Amino acid sequence: MAYNNLSGSLPELGNCSELRYMEFGYSSLISGAIWESFEATASELSDLQRTGNKLDELGNLTSLRDIYLNSNNLTGPIFWDSASAVSCSCRNLTDMSLNVNRLEGSIPAIFAQLENLEYVDLSDNALTGAIPPELGNCIRLNRVYLGNNRLTGRLPEELARLSNVTSVWLYSNSPKGRILTSLGRMM
């Protein structure tokens, strides 16, 4: 459904029991809530182009493994509230790419529930506050990209738990304090 001039809303997708992947990139097809019919089977969500998107309906995609929604004009907080956050029901999530959007607010502590997360890219947004220590609970993380935000505060010692990390981007932020000695051991 990508790269077309279709418009309107999607028909019911609930009967597509084998559907695992759908790309909506560069299409104006999605004008209403698509998630209700897509939620039962989707394992990967990629290239959703829709102005003013919010992430508040992704929490029902329980089979979701990968979110690649970079450069999608996403606005607002990463997760709308702790009670219904993506991570509460998307425990299979391994890759999350939300870079180059207009997300704001802090990185939520609820990341601690994403125990299978291996890759997170939240760079090039308007995120503020400190990096939550709970990010250290995502012990499978190997790539963490948080550059070009407005992050402040000290780097949490809990990041030393991330023994699989091969790449960390924190450029164009304003962290305070010293570089963690444990961060050097991770590399």
C-alpha atoms as an extended CHARMM CRD file, in Angstrom:
* protein
*
       187  EXT
         1         1  MET       CA              0.0000000000        0.0000000000        0.0000000000  PROA      1               0.0000000000
         2         2  ALA       CA              3.0470000000        2.2280000000       -0.0550000000  PROA      2               0.0000000000
         3         3  TYR       CA              3.8300000000        4.8610000000       -2.6540000000  PROA      3               0.0000000000
         4         4  ASN       CA              0.3280000000        5.3210000000       -4.0280000000  PROA      4               0.0000000000
         5         5  ASN       CA             -2.4010000000        7.9270000000       -4.2840000000  PROA      5               0.0000000000
         6         6  LEU       CA             -5.0950000000        5.9700000000       -2.4670000000  PROA      6               0.0000000000
         7         7  SER       CA             -7.0030000000        7.8180000000        0.2170000000  PROA      7               0.0000000000
         8         8  GLY       CA             -9.6810000000        7.0830000000        2.7560000000  PROA      8               0.0000000000
         9         9  SER       CA             -9.7240000000        4.5000000000        5.4950000000  PROA      9               0.0000000000
        10        10  LEU       CA             -8.6780000000        0.8770000000        5.4520000000  PROA      10              0.0000000000
        11        11  PRO       CA            -11.2530000000       -1.8860000000        5.2780000000  PROA      11              0.0000000000
        12        12  GLU       CA            -11.4650000000       -4.3690000000        8.1290000000  PROA      12              0.0000000000
        13        13  LEU       CA             -8.2260000000       -6.3610000000        8.3500000000  PROA      13              0.0000000000
        14        14  GLY       CA             -9.2760000000       -8.6010000000       11.2170000000  PROA      14              0.0000000000
        15        15  ASN       CA             -9.9420000000      -11.5800000000        8.9370000000  PROA      15              0.0000000000
        16        16  CYS       CA             -6.3880000000      -11.5280000000        7.5610000000  PROA      16              0.0000000000
        17        17  SER       CA             -5.0760000000      -14.0460000000       10.0680000000  PROA      17              0.0000000000
        18        18  GLU       CA             -1.7960000000      -14.6270000000        8.2010000000  PROA      18              0.0000000000
        19        19  LEU       CA             -0.9460000000      -10.9250000000        7.7890000000  PROA      19              0.0000000000
        20        20  ARG       CA              2.4420000000      -10.2330000000        9.3540000000  PROA      20              0.0000000000
        21        21  TYR       CA              3.7300000000       -7.1090000000        7.6330000000  PROA      21              0.0000000000
        22        22  MET       CA              2.1290000000       -4.1060000000        6.0060000000  PROA      22              0.0000000000
        23        23  GLU       CA              3.8530000000       -1.0000000000        4.7340000000  PROA      23              0.0000000000
        24        24  PHE       CA              1.9510000000        2.2620000000        4.4630000000  PROA      24              0.0000000000
        25        25  GLY       CA              4.8330000000        4.5370000000        3.4630000000  PROA      25              0.0000000000
        26        26  TYR       CA              4.1740000000        7.6630000000        1.4690000000  PROA      26              0.0000000000
        27        27  SER       CA              0.4520000000        7.0560000000        1.2370000000  PROA      27              0.0000000000
        28        28  SER       CA             -2.5000000000        9.0620000000        2.4940000000  PROA      28              0.0000000000
        29        29  LEU       CA             -4.5590000000        5.9070000000        2.8450000000  PROA      29              0.0000000000
        30        30  ILE       CA             -4.7550000000        5.9610000000        6.6090000000  PROA      30              0.0000000000
        31        31  SER       CA             -7.3200000000        8.5130000000        7.6950000000  PROA      31              0.0000000000
        32        32  GLY       CA             -8.8130000000        6.7420000000       10.6890000000  PROA      32              0.0000000000
        33        33  ALA       CA             -7.8360000000        4.2630000000       13.3400000000  PROA      33              0.0000000000
        34        34  ILE       CA             -6.1540000000        1.3780000000       11.5380000000  PROA      34              0.0000000000
        35        35  TRP       CA             -4.9690000000       -0.4380000000       14.6080000000  PROA      35              0.0000000000
        36        36  GLU       CA             -8.2170000000       -2.1000000000       15.6560000000  PROA      36              0.0000000000
        37        37  SER       CA             -8.2110000000       -4.3990000000       12.6560000000  PROA      37              0.0000000000
        38        38  PHE       CA             -4.4430000000       -4.7340000000       12.4290000000  PROA      38              0.0000000000
        39        39  GLU       CA             -3.6570000000       -5.4090000000       16.0760000000  PROA      39              0.0000000000
        40        40  ALA       CA             -4.0840000000       -9.1610000000       16.2910000000  PROA      40              0.0000000000
        41        41  THR       CA             -1.4600000000      -10.2320000000       13.7730000000  PROA      41              0.0000000000
        42        42  ALA       CA              1.0030000000       -7.4570000000       12.9770000000  PROA      42              0.0000000000
        43        43  SER       CA              4.5730000000       -8.2210000000       13.9430000000  PROA      43              0.0000000000
        44        44  GLU       CA              6.2860000000       -5.3630000000       12.1350000000  PROA      44              0.0000000000
        45        45  LEU       CA              5.1570000000       -1.8270000000       11.4950000000  PROA      45              0.0000000000
        46        46  SER       CA              7.1950000000        0.1940000000        9.0320000000  PROA      46              0.0000000000
        47        47  ASP       CA              7.1070000000        3.4610000000        7.1340000000  PROA      47              0.0000000000
        48        48  LEU       CA              3.8610000000        4.9830000000        8.2870000000  PROA      48              0.0000000000
        49        49  GLN       CA              3.6510000000        8.4490000000        6.7720000000  PROA      49              0.0000000000
        50        50  ARG       CA              0.8580000000       10.4800000000        8.2580000000  PROA      50              0.0000000000
        51        51  THR       CA              1.0900000000       14.0360000000        9.5370000000  PROA      51              0.0000000000
        52        52  GLY       CA              0.3630000000       14.4570000000       13.2120000000  PROA      52              0.0000000000
        53        53  ASN       CA              0.6630000000       10.8010000000       14.1160000000  PROA      53              0.0000000000
        54        54  LYS       CA              0.5970000000        9.7930000000       17.7330000000  PROA      54              0.0000000000
        55        55  LEU       CA              1.6350000000        6.4690000000       19.1770000000  PROA      55              0.0000000000
        56        56  ASP       CA             -1.4160000000        6.1200000000       21.3970000000  PROA      56              0.0000000000
        57        57  GLU       CA             -2.9700000000        3.2170000000       19.4930000000  PROA      57              0.0000000000
        58        58  LEU       CA              0.0810000000        0.9640000000       19.1700000000  PROA      58              0.0000000000
        59        59  GLY       CA             -0.3830000000       -0.5350000000       22.6250000000  PROA      59              0.0000000000
        60        60  ASN       CA             -2.7920000000       -3.1650000000       21.3110000000  PROA      60              0.0000000000
        61        61  LEU       CA             -0.3390000000       -4.6340000000       18.7890000000  PROA      61              0.0000000000
        62        62  THR       CA              0.6530000000       -7.5220000000       21.0360000000  PROA      62              0.0000000000
        63        63  SER       CA              2.6040000000       -9.4150000000       18.3490000000  PROA      63              0.0000000000
        64        64  LEU       CA              4.6610000000       -6.3860000000       17.3820000000  PROA      64              0.0000000000
        65        65  ARG       CA              8.3990000000       -7.1110000000       17.1270000000  PROA      65              0.0000000000
        66        66  ASP       CA              9.7090000000       -4.1610000000       15.1230000000  PROA      66              0.0000000000
        67        67  ILE       CA              8.6590000000       -0.5240000000       14.9450000000  PROA      67              0.0000000000
        68        68  TYR       CA             10.3490000000        1.4910000000       12.2000000000  PROA      68              0.0000000000
        69        69  LEU       CA              8.5380000000        4.8140000000       12.2330000000  PROA      69              0.0000000000
        70        70  ASN       CA             11.3920000000        7.2010000000       11.5980000000  PROA      70              0.0000000000
        71        71  SER       CA             10.6690000000       10.4590000000        9.7300000000  PROA      71              0.0000000000
        72        72  ASN       CA              6.8980000000       10.1740000000       10.2010000000  PROA      72              0.0000000000
        73        73  ASN       CA              5.9220000000       13.4820000000       11.8190000000  PROA      73              0.0000000000
        74        74  LEU       CA              5.0970000000       11.6620000000       15.0520000000  PROA      74              0.0000000000
        75        75  THR       CA              4.2390000000       14.1540000000       17.7810000000  PROA      75              0.0000000000
        76        76  GLY       CA              3.7510000000       14.1350000000       21.5250000000  PROA      76              0.0000000000
        77        77  PRO       CA              5.2790000000       11.7990000000       24.0870000000  PROA      77              0.0000000000
        78        78  ILE       CA              6.7930000000        8.4250000000       23.2140000000  PROA      78              0.0000000000
        79        79  PHE       CA              4.2050000000        6.7230000000       25.3780000000  PROA      79              0.0000000000
        80        80  TRP       CA              0.9940000000        8.4310000000       26.3760000000  PROA      80              0.0000000000
        81        81  ASP       CA              0.7580000000        7.0120000000       29.9060000000  PROA      81              0.0000000000
        82        82  SER       CA              2.3330000000        4.2200000000       31.8830000000  PROA      82              0.0000000000
        83        83  ALA       CA             -0.8710000000        2.2210000000       32.2090000000  PROA      83              0.0000000000
        84        84  SER       CA             -1.3580000000        1.7250000000       28.4890000000  PROA      84              0.0000000000
        85        85  ALA       CA              2.1310000000        2.1200000000       27.0610000000  PROA      85              0.0000000000
        86        86  VAL       CA              3.3600000000        0.1060000000       24.1120000000  PROA      86              0.0000000000
        87        87  SER       CA              5.6780000000       -1.8280000000       26.3630000000  PROA      87              0.0000000000
        88        88  CYS       CA              2.8670000000       -3.1510000000       28.5420000000  PROA      88              0.0000000000
        89        89  SER       CA              1.5230000000       -5.3030000000       25.7480000000  PROA      89              0.0000000000
        90        90  CYS       CA              4.3860000000       -5.4120000000       23.2350000000  PROA      90              0.0000000000
        91        91  ARG       CA              6.8380000000       -7.4600000000       25.2190000000  PROA      91              0.0000000000
        92        92  ASN       CA              8.1530000000       -9.0850000000       22.0180000000  PROA      92              0.0000000000
        93        93  LEU       CA              9.4820000000       -5.7610000000       20.7420000000  PROA      93              0.0000000000
        94        94  THR       CA             13.1260000000       -6.0820000000       19.6200000000  PROA      94              0.0000000000
        95        95  ASP       CA             13.6590000000       -3.0320000000       17.3770000000  PROA      95              0.0000000000
        96        96  MET       CA             12.2760000000        0.4670000000       17.9120000000  PROA      96              0.0000000000
        97        97  SER       CA             13.2080000000        3.2340000000       15.4970000000  PROA      97              0.0000000000
        98        98  LEU       CA             11.3590000000        6.4880000000       16.1590000000  PROA      98              0.0000000000
        99        99  ASN       CA             14.1080000000        8.8640000000       15.0550000000  PROA      99              0.0000000000
       100       100  VAL       CA             13.6310000000       12.0870000000       13.0740000000  PROA      100             0.0000000000
       101       101  ASN       CA             10.1740000000       12.9110000000       14.4100000000  PROA      101             0.0000000000
       102       102  ARG       CA              8.8060000000       15.5480000000       16.7570000000  PROA      102             0.0000000000
       103       103  LEU       CA              8.4680000000       13.4200000000       19.8710000000  PROA      103             0.0000000000
       104       104  GLU       CA              8.7830000000       15.3370000000       23.1170000000  PROA      104             0.0000000000
       105       105  GLY       CA              8.8070000000       14.7820000000       26.8390000000  PROA      105             0.0000000000
       106       106  SER       CA             11.0020000000       12.3870000000       28.7210000000  PROA      106             0.0000000000
       107       107  ILE       CA             12.1170000000        8.8740000000       27.8730000000  PROA      107             0.0000000000
       108       108  PRO       CA              9.7100000000        6.7880000000       29.9500000000  PROA      108             0.0000000000
       109       109  ALA       CA             10.8890000000        4.4780000000       32.7110000000  PROA      109             0.0000000000
       110       110  ILE       CA              8.4800000000        1.8880000000       31.3360000000  PROA      110             0.0000000000
       111       111  PHE       CA             11.2860000000        0.8380000000       28.9750000000  PROA      111             0.0000000000
       112       112  ALA       CA             12.2360000000       -1.5440000000       31.7820000000  PROA      112             0.0000000000
       113       113  GLN       CA              9.4150000000       -3.8230000000       30.6250000000  PROA      113             0.0000000000
       114       114  LEU       CA             10.8880000000       -4.1410000000       27.1240000000  PROA      114             0.0000000000
       115       115  GLU       CA             13.1950000000       -6.9780000000       28.0980000000  PROA      115             0.0000000000
       116       116  ASN       CA             13.6600000000       -8.1990000000       24.4960000000  PROA      116             0.0000000000
       117       117  LEU       CA             14.6210000000       -4.7950000000       23.1100000000  PROA      117             0.0000000000
       118       118  GLU       CA             17.8960000000       -4.9590000000       21.1500000000  PROA      118             0.0000000000
       119       119  TYR       CA             17.8660000000       -1.6920000000       19.2060000000  PROA      119             0.0000000000
       120       120  VAL       CA             16.4150000000        1.6930000000       20.0720000000  PROA      120             0.0000000000
       121       121  ASP       CA             16.7920000000        4.8690000000       18.0150000000  PROA      121             0.0000000000
       122       122  LEU       CA             15.1500000000        7.9590000000       19.4950000000  PROA      122             0.0000000000
       123       123  SER       CA             17.6130000000       10.4250000000       17.9650000000  PROA      123             0.0000000000
       124       124  ASP       CA             16.6150000000       13.6840000000       16.2940000000  PROA      124             0.0000000000
       125       125  ASN       CA             13.5120000000       14.4300000000       18.3550000000  PROA      125             0.0000000000
       126       126  ALA       CA             12.7810000000       16.9480000000       21.1360000000  PROA      126             0.0000000000
       127       127  LEU       CA             13.1140000000       14.5930000000       24.1120000000  PROA      127             0.0000000000
       128       128  THR       CA             14.0000000000       16.1990000000       27.4460000000  PROA      128             0.0000000000
       129       129  GLY       CA             15.0370000000       15.1710000000       30.9320000000  PROA      129             0.0000000000
       130       130  ALA       CA             17.4480000000       12.4950000000       32.0490000000  PROA      130             0.0000000000
       131       131  ILE       CA             18.0880000000        9.0790000000       30.5630000000  PROA      131             0.0000000000
       132       132  PRO       CA             16.0500000000        6.7980000000       32.8190000000  PROA      132             0.0000000000
       133       133  PRO       CA             18.0630000000        4.2880000000       34.8630000000  PROA      133             0.0000000000
       134       134  GLU       CA             15.4520000000        1.6770000000       33.9030000000  PROA      134             0.0000000000
       135       135  LEU       CA             16.9790000000        1.5930000000       30.4200000000  PROA      135             0.0000000000
       136       136  GLY       CA             19.6960000000       -0.5000000000       32.0610000000  PROA      136             0.0000000000
       137       137  ASN       CA             17.1360000000       -3.2920000000       32.5090000000  PROA      137             0.0000000000
       138       138  CYS       CA             17.0030000000       -3.8420000000       28.7360000000  PROA      138             0.0000000000
       139       139  ILE       CA             20.0140000000       -6.1420000000       28.9260000000  PROA      139             0.0000000000
       140       140  ARG       CA             19.7220000000       -7.2890000000       25.3050000000  PROA      140             0.0000000000
       141       141  LEU       CA             20.2430000000       -3.7730000000       23.9570000000  PROA      141             0.0000000000
       142       142  ASN       CA             23.1540000000       -3.5890000000       21.5510000000  PROA      142             0.0000000000
       143       143  ARG       CA             22.5070000000       -0.2080000000       19.8760000000  PROA      143             0.0000000000
       144       144  VAL       CA             21.2390000000        2.8840000000       21.6980000000  PROA      144             0.0000000000
       145       145  TYR       CA             20.8260000000        6.0820000000       19.6880000000  PROA      145             0.0000000000
       146       146  LEU       CA             19.6440000000        9.1130000000       21.6700000000  PROA      146             0.0000000000
       147       147  GLY       CA             21.5490000000       11.8810000000       19.8770000000  PROA      147             0.0000000000
       148       148  ASN       CA             20.2470000000       15.3190000000       18.9650000000  PROA      148             0.0000000000
       149       149  ASN       CA             17.6250000000       15.7070000000       21.6600000000  PROA      149             0.0000000000
       150       150  ARG       CA             17.5570000000       17.9170000000       24.7550000000  PROA      150             0.0000000000
       151       151  LEU       CA             18.5500000000       15.2770000000       27.2860000000  PROA      151             0.0000000000
       152       152  THR       CA             20.1520000000       16.4780000000       30.5230000000  PROA      152             0.0000000000
       153       153  GLY       CA             21.2410000000       15.0070000000       33.8230000000  PROA      153             0.0000000000
       154       154  ARG       CA             23.7860000000       12.3760000000       34.7360000000  PROA      154             0.0000000000
       155       155  LEU       CA             24.2850000000        9.1500000000       32.8410000000  PROA      155             0.0000000000
       156       156  PRO       CA             22.7730000000        6.4730000000       35.0790000000  PROA      156             0.0000000000
       157       157  GLU       CA             25.1420000000        3.8250000000       36.4850000000  PROA      157             0.0000000000
       158       158  GLU       CA             22.5350000000        1.2190000000       35.5380000000  PROA      158             0.0000000000
       159       159  LEU       CA             23.6510000000        1.5400000000       31.9160000000  PROA      159             0.0000000000
       160       160  ALA       CA             26.6540000000       -0.5900000000       32.9160000000  PROA      160             0.0000000000
       161       161  ARG       CA             24.2960000000       -3.5950000000       32.8200000000  PROA      161             0.0000000000
       162       162  LEU       CA             24.1200000000       -3.2640000000       29.0400000000  PROA      162             0.0000000000
       163       163  SER       CA             26.9620000000       -5.6600000000       28.3210000000  PROA      163             0.0000000000
       164       164  ASN       CA             25.8840000000       -6.2740000000       24.6960000000  PROA      164             0.0000000000
       165       165  VAL       CA             26.0840000000       -2.6300000000       23.6410000000  PROA      165             0.0000000000
       166       166  THR       CA             28.2330000000       -1.9980000000       20.5780000000  PROA      166             0.0000000000
       167       167  SER       CA             27.0800000000        1.5270000000       19.7400000000  PROA      167             0.0000000000
       168       168  VAL       CA             25.8150000000        4.4610000000       21.8400000000  PROA      168             0.0000000000
       169       169  TRP       CA             25.0090000000        7.8800000000       20.3680000000  PROA      169             0.0000000000
       170       170  LEU       CA             24.4810000000       10.7390000000       22.7910000000  PROA      170             0.0000000000
       171       171  TYR       CA             25.6740000000       13.6340000000       20.6090000000  PROA      171             0.0000000000
       172       172  SER       CA             23.9940000000       17.0610000000       20.7690000000  PROA      172             0.0000000000
       173       173  ASN       CA             22.5600000000       16.6460000000       24.2590000000  PROA      173             0.0000000000
       174       174  SER       CA             23.5580000000       18.2740000000       27.5520000000  PROA      174             0.0000000000
       175       175  PRO       CA             24.4160000000       15.5210000000       30.0150000000  PROA      175             0.0000000000
       176       176  LYS       CA             26.1110000000       16.5780000000       33.2370000000  PROA      176             0.0000000000
       177       177  GLY       CA             28.8650000000       15.0490000000       35.2890000000  PROA      177             0.0000000000
       178       178  ARG       CA             31.6690000000       12.7220000000       34.3440000000  PROA      178             0.0000000000
       179       179  ILE       CA             31.6760000000        9.9870000000       31.7570000000  PROA      179             0.0000000000
       180       180  LEU       CA             30.9070000000        6.7480000000       33.5210000000  PROA      180             0.0000000000
       181       181  THR       CA             33.8970000000        4.4490000000       33.8900000000  PROA      181             0.0000000000
       182       182  SER       CA             31.4500000000        1.5990000000       33.4380000000  PROA      182             0.0000000000
       183       183  LEU       CA             30.5310000000        3.0280000000       30.0260000000  PROA      183             0.0000000000
       184       184  GLY       CA             34.1180000000        2.5310000000       28.9200000000  PROA      184             0.0000000000
       185       185  ARG       CA             33.9950000000       -1.1160000000       30.0170000000  PROA      185             0.0000000000
       186       186  MET       CA             30.9000000000       -1.6850000000       27.8890000000  PROA      186             0.0000000000
       187       187  MET       CA             32.7180000000       -0.8190000000       24.6760000000  PROA      187             0.0000000000
